[in-house]
Amino acid sequence: MSVYLGIDIGTSGTKTLAINRRGKILARATVTYPCSAPKPAWSEQDPEDWWKATVKTVRAVVKKARLKAADVKAIGLSGQMHGSVFLDKNDEVVRPAILWNDQRTVAECEEIERKAGGRAKLIKMVANPALTGFTAPKILWLRNHEPRNFDKTRRVLLPKDDIRRRLTGEYATEVSDASGMLLLDVVKRRWSTKLLSKLQIDRELLAECYESEDVTGSLTSRAAKLLGLSTDCVVVGGAGDCAAGAVGNGIVSKGILSTSIGTSGVMFVHSDKVKIDPLGRIHTFCHAVRGKWHMMGVNLSAGGSLQWFRNAVCQEIVAKAKRAKIDPYEIMTEEAAAAPVGSQGLFFLPYLSGERTPHADPDARGCFIGLSLAHGRGEMIRAIIEGVTYSMRDSLEIIEDLKVPVQQIRASGGGSRSKFWRQVQADVFGKKVVTINTDEGAAYGVALLAAVGAGAYKNIEEACRATIRVVRQTPPSRKAKSYYDRAFPVYQGLYASLKDDFKEIAKLER
């Protein structure tokens, strides 16, 4: 029996699943862990929690699927992008990892652009502007604010790559995740020696960089024993969670775009050629498909906005759902569906963690705009869902303006499981939205990459053709589309009206 594991080191938890050569899921397991915010706008985690969760989920999957150690031929790794694990000379963690949604590095982003010779020159070097979530600003922040910890640091690894180190003993990464560090020459698919020199960052801090399906090592005897696997099991490059999720949705050829609504929201489109937005509004990264690229827009609080509202306002719904033994979001979306299209003129800006695409503004804040006595909870929930979807349309319009073809939209994440939210996406985007036969996202994508690395398929395109198919289609409503086309420019104008106020509010917070 040949089995392939996909491990996804997420922000809220680690998920592991096992598939066979036909792509059938044999077992899955998830373990959650906390995220800390020691100061406003900070976001950190203990890498030890990721490792413990990895061990627990792998062992659980092996047990559930009744696998023998030799059955598991390869492992693919995915994980939250941009996070920084700082290791000393003994591979001990120097300080808690700084995560993708941490906003402390505003000054360091300005420092990077200045040292690079300006924003345009930086984009030319690494295809992207300096954003607070990226890894390079975190390295500079450590150097500027915790010099003792910086002096101890000998390696800087991304979250999934720290798990790789523990599994194989190797310091390795791959091009899709490395693209989000702001230190990779995305066009040439290798570290940018030019930018590293300008920032005075030692190349030795960084791991070796591979393509996503390449084998990066095998399990050490210690790791194999701990997981109940064999030292013959190889570990492939894998992918950052966005690229991995796209692979898991079959976004491996031109014309196909995915929307993924989890904690964050992602618009992801495959590109055979490098396409760079000169304004830096959306990202251009290496894809997990060998020799290909992708463009991506990211909204920091997508499903996270609805989760915030559930936790802050909807205790009554949570209690009702618990009694009925259903998901609270089912009740919330029922209330939203009962509200009219457009939520009676109520808008929501989903900038609860600042925003990345298209504004790159860590000071942006969430807002309800247009509230009146006519609005109830249903309208507020619907406005959140519409606001998140508007924020993703921002990315879609930029992608199309850059002449990247979009012939099909595939929905995934929490937003795809809700019939109502699928319809809102179709209506706001003005395009048919489809779903596929699996919704396992990043873990499934890297399991397929593991299968390719182990030789089960010639390449990832072949693996996706063999395992992924469209099962559901949601066409847009002409009437709703017409409303959203008129409302979308109003939504876009709200940020422009408020951005200076956001900066004043941020000064008060500091």
Rosetta blueprint (number, residue, H / E / L):
1 M L
2 S L
3 V E
4 Y E
5 L E
6 G E
7 I E
8 D E
9 I E
10 G L
11 T L
12 S L
13 G E
14 T E
15 K E
16 T E
17 L E
18 A E
19 I E
20 N E
21 R L
22 R L
23 G L
24 K L
25 I E
26 L E
27 A E
28 R E
29 A E
30 T E
31 V E
32 T E
33 Y L
34 P L
35 C L
36 S E
37 A L
38 P L
39 K L
40 P L
41 A L
42 W L
43 S L
44 E E
45 Q E
46 D L
47 P H
48 E H
49 D H
50 W H
51 W H
52 K H
53 A H
54 T H
55 V H
56 K H
57 T H
58 V H
59 R H
60 A H
61 V H
62 V H
63 K H
64 K H
65 A L
66 R L
67 L L
68 K L
69 A H
70 A H
71 D H
72 V E
73 K E
74 A E
75 I E
76 G E
77 L E
78 S E
79 G E
80 Q L
81 M L
82 H L
83 G L
84 S E
85 V E
86 F E
87 L E
88 D L
89 K L
90 N L
91 D L
92 E L
93 V E
94 V L
95 R L
96 P L
97 A E
98 I E
99 L L
100 W L
101 N L
102 D L
103 Q L
104 R L
105 T L
106 V H
107 A H
108 E H
109 C H
110 E H
111 E H
112 I H
113 E H
114 R H
115 K H
116 A H
117 G L
118 G L
119 R H
120 A H
121 K H
122 L H
123 I H
124 K H
125 M H
126 V H
127 A L
128 N L
129 P L
130 A L
131 L L
132 T L
133 G L
134 F L
135 T H
136 A H
137 P H
138 K H
139 I H
140 L H
141 W H
142 L H
143 R H
144 N H
145 H H
146 E L
147 P H
148 R H
149 N H
150 F H
151 D H
152 K H
153 T L
154 R L
155 R E
156 V E
157 L E
158 L L
159 P H
160 K H
161 D H
162 D H
163 I H
164 R H
165 R H
166 R H
167 L H
168 T H
169 G L
170 E L
171 Y L
172 A E
173 T E
174 E E
175 V H
176 S H
177 D H
178 A H
179 S H
180 G H
181 M H
182 L L
183 L L
184 L E
185 D E
186 V L
187 V L
188 K L
189 R L
190 R E
191 W E
192 S L
193 T H
194 K H
195 L H
196 L H
197 S H
198 K H
199 L H
200 Q L
201 I L
202 D L
203 R H
204 E H
205 L H
206 L L
207 A L
208 E E
209 C E
210 Y E
211 E L
212 S L
213 E L
214 D L
215 V E
216 T E
217 G E
218 S E
219 L L
220 T L
221 S H
222 R H
223 A H
224 A H
225 K H
226 L H
227 L H
228 G L
229 L L
230 S L
231 T L
232 D L
233 C L
234 V E
235 V E
236 V E
237 G L
238 G L
239 A E
240 G E
241 D H
242 C H
243 A H
244 A H
245 G H
246 A H
247 V H
248 G H
249 N L
250 G L
251 I L
252 V L
253 S L
254 K L
255 G E
256 I E
257 L E
258 S E
259 T E
260 S E
261 I E
262 G L
263 T L
264 S L
265 G E
266 V E
267 M E
268 F E
269 V E
270 H E
271 S E
272 D L
273 K L
274 V L
275 K L
276 I L
277 D L
278 P L
279 L L
280 G L
281 R L
282 I L
283 H E
284 T E
285 F E
286 C E
287 H L
288 A L
289 V L
290 R L
291 G L
292 K L
293 W E
294 H E
295 M E
296 M E
297 G E
298 V E
299 N E
300 L L
301 S L
302 A L
303 G H
304 G H
305 S H
306 L H
307 Q H
308 W H
309 F H
310 R H
311 N H
312 A H
313 V H
314 C L
315 Q H
316 E H
317 I H
318 V H
319 A H
320 K H
321 A H
322 K H
323 R H
324 A H
325 K L
326 I L
327 D L
328 P H
329 Y H
330 E H
331 I H
332 M H
333 T H
334 E H
335 E H
336 A H
337 A H
338 A H
339 A L
340 P L
341 V L
342 G L
343 S H
344 Q H
345 G H
346 L L
347 F E
348 F E
349 L E
350 P L
351 Y L
352 L L
353 S L
354 G L
355 E E
356 R L
357 T L
358 P L
359 H L
360 A L
361 D E
362 P L
363 D L
364 A L
365 R L
366 G L
367 C E
368 F E
369 I E
370 G L
371 L L
372 S L
373 L L
374 A L
375 H L
376 G L
377 R H
378 G H
379 E H
380 M H
381 I H
382 R H
383 A H
384 I H
385 I H
386 E H
387 G H
388 V H
389 T H
390 Y H
391 S H
392 M H
393 R H
394 D H
395 S H
396 L H
397 E H
398 I H
399 I H
400 E H
401 D H
402 L L
403 K L
404 V L
405 P L
406 V E
407 Q E
408 Q E
409 I E
410 R E
411 A E
412 S E
413 G E
414 G H
415 G H
416 S H
417 R H
418 S L
419 K H
420 F H
421 W H
422 R H
423 Q H
424 V H
425 Q H
426 A H
427 D H
428 V H
429 F H
430 G L
431 K L
432 K L
433 V E
434 V E
435 T E
436 I E
437 N L
438 T L
439 D L
440 E L
441 G L
442 A H
443 A H
444 Y H
445 G H
446 V H
447 A H
448 L H
449 L H
450 A H
451 A H
452 V H
453 G H
454 A L
455 G L
456 A L
457 Y L
458 K L
459 N L
460 I H
461 E H
462 E H
463 A H
464 C H
465 R H
466 A H
467 T H
468 I L
469 R L
470 V E
471 V E
472 R E
473 Q E
474 T E
475 P L
476 P L
477 S L
478 R H
479 K H
480 A H
481 K H
482 S H
483 Y H
484 Y H
485 D H
486 R H
487 A H
488 F H
489 P H
490 V H
491 Y H
492 Q H
493 G H
494 L H
495 Y H
496 A H
497 S H
498 L H
499 K H
500 D H
501 D H
502 F H
503 K H
504 E H
505 I H
506 A H
507 K H
508 L H
509 E H
510 R L
